[in-house]
Amino acid sequence: MEEGEEEPKKNEAHIWLSFIDMVSDITKISWDKIWDLGIIEFLNYAAYAKEKFNRQKEQIKRWKAKN
């Protein structure tokens, strides 16, 4: 860590690790390879993963409301 930089908060690190895990699940590549992705490519995958998660969550919510 360089001088003047703050350490990431525990919660922030958890969020990034969650996104890395989601991107890894979608792309079927290892965490090591995720670190090698460009930032735009990673963020595109992360946005897709988040939208997919939200869509599935909404579908489950609607299914539970029917039953």
C-alpha positions in Angstrom: 0.0 0.0 0.0 1.4 3.4 -1.0 1.6 6.4 1.2 -1.6 8.3 1.5 -3.8 5.4 0.3 -6.5 4.1 2.5 -7.0 0.4 3.1 -10.3 -0.9 1.7 -13.0 -1.4 4.3 -14.0 -5.0 5.0 -17.4 -4.6 3.4 -15.9 -3.1 0.2 -13.5 -6.1 -0.1 -16.5 -8.4 0.3 -18.4 -6.7 -2.5 -15.4 -6.9 -4.9 -14.9 -10.6 -4.1 -18.6 -11.3 -4.7 -18.3 -9.6 -8.1 -15.2 -11.6 -9.0 -17.0 -14.8 -8.0 -20.1 -13.9 -10.1 -17.9 -13.0 -13.1 -16.0 -16.3 -12.7 -19.3 -18.2 -12.7 -20.6 -16.5 -15.8 -17.3 -16.7 -17.8 -16.3 -20.1 -16.4 -12.8 -18.9 -15.9 -10.6 -19.0 -12.8 -10.2 -16.2 -10.3 -6.6 -15.9 -11.5 -7.7 -15.1 -15.0 -10.4 -12.7 -13.8 -7.6 -10.5 -12.4 -6.1 -10.3 -15.9 -9.3 -9.0 -17.5 -9.4 -5.3 -18.5 -11.5 -3.1 -16.3 -14.2 -2.4 -18.9 -14.5 -6.1 -19.7 -14.7 -7.0 -16.0 -17.3 -4.3 -15.3 -19.4 -5.4 -18.3 -19.5 -9.0 -17.0 -20.2 -7.7 -13.5 -23.1 -5.6 -14.7 -24.5 -8.6 -16.6 -24.1 -10.8 -13.5 -25.9 -8.3 -11.3 -28.8 -7.9 -13.8 -29.1 -11.7 -14.1 -29.1 -12.1 -10.3 -31.8 -9.4 -9.9 -33.9 -10.9 -12.7 -33.7 -14.3 -11.0 -34.6 -12.8 -7.7 -37.7 -11.1 -9.1 -38.8 -14.4 -10.8 -38.5 -16.3 -7.5 -40.4 -13.5 -5.8 -43.3 -13.7 -8.4 -43.3 -17.5 -8.2 -43.6 -17.4 -4.4 -46.4 -14.9 -4.6 -48.4 -17.3 -6.9 -48.0 -20.3 -4.5 
